[in-house]
C-alpha cells in the first residue's frame, strides 16, 4: 500500500513536465516571433504547473495518512466474506447513485430555471437557453460517467476493512477523517441491520461534498462497535 496513490502522482508529474514545456515554449516563441499571443501559452502553462503541484501534494498527503493508518493500531480490522462484500457493494452503490442523482437533479433544476428565465429576460434568449441546455447535457454525462466508474470500482476491490481515528480503508478506497477541508461528519450504527454508516465531508468550490461508506459489521465486533464509534473524531459542520 506504499504506492496506493501512484497513478495520480504520475499524472501530476506528467502535468508538471507539460507545464514546464508550455512555460518555456511560450516565452521563447514570444521573444523569437515577437508575438504577444505566445504569452497566453505560458500563462496556461503556469496554471497547469500550479495544478500539477497541488495534485501531487494532495495525493502525497493522502498516501502518508494511509501509511499512518496501516502503521497504527486499528480500532477494527477484518476481511469481509464474499457474501458480506456483495451486500456492501450493493448498499454503497445504491447510496452513491442516490446521492449523485440528488446533485444532478439540483443542477438540472437550476439549468431549467435559468433557461426559461433567460429565454424571456435576456436579449438573445434562445442562445442563452441553448447554453443552459448544453450545460445540463454536459453535467448529465459527467454524472453518468462518474457514477459508472465509482460503482464498478468496488467490484474488483479487495475485501479489507481497517478503521481507526485517522480514517477508514474500505474495499480499496481510503477516506481520511482529519485532513485540511475533510472531516468525518456522521458515524451511525444500526443494530438491526448490523451496518455502520460513515459520512466523510469535503469542502469543494461548489460546496460540501459527501462520501457515504456503509460497512457490514462482522459478529466479532458487534458487541464493541458502539464503543468504537464513540472514539471516532466526528465533527459537526456549521450550517
Secondary structure, DSSP 4 states (H G I P E B T S, - for coil): -TTTTHHHHHHHHHHHHHHHHHHHHHHHHHHHHT-TTHHHHHHHHHHHHHHHHHHHHHHHHHHHHHHHHHHSPPSEEEE--HHHHHHHHHHHHHHHHHHHHHHHHHHHHHHHHHHHHHHHHSTTHHHHHHHHHHHHHHHHHHHHHHHHHHHHHGGGS--EEEEETTEEEETTEEEESEETTEEEEEEEEETTTTEEEEEEEEEETTEEEEEEEEEEPPGGGTTTHHHHHHTS-B-----
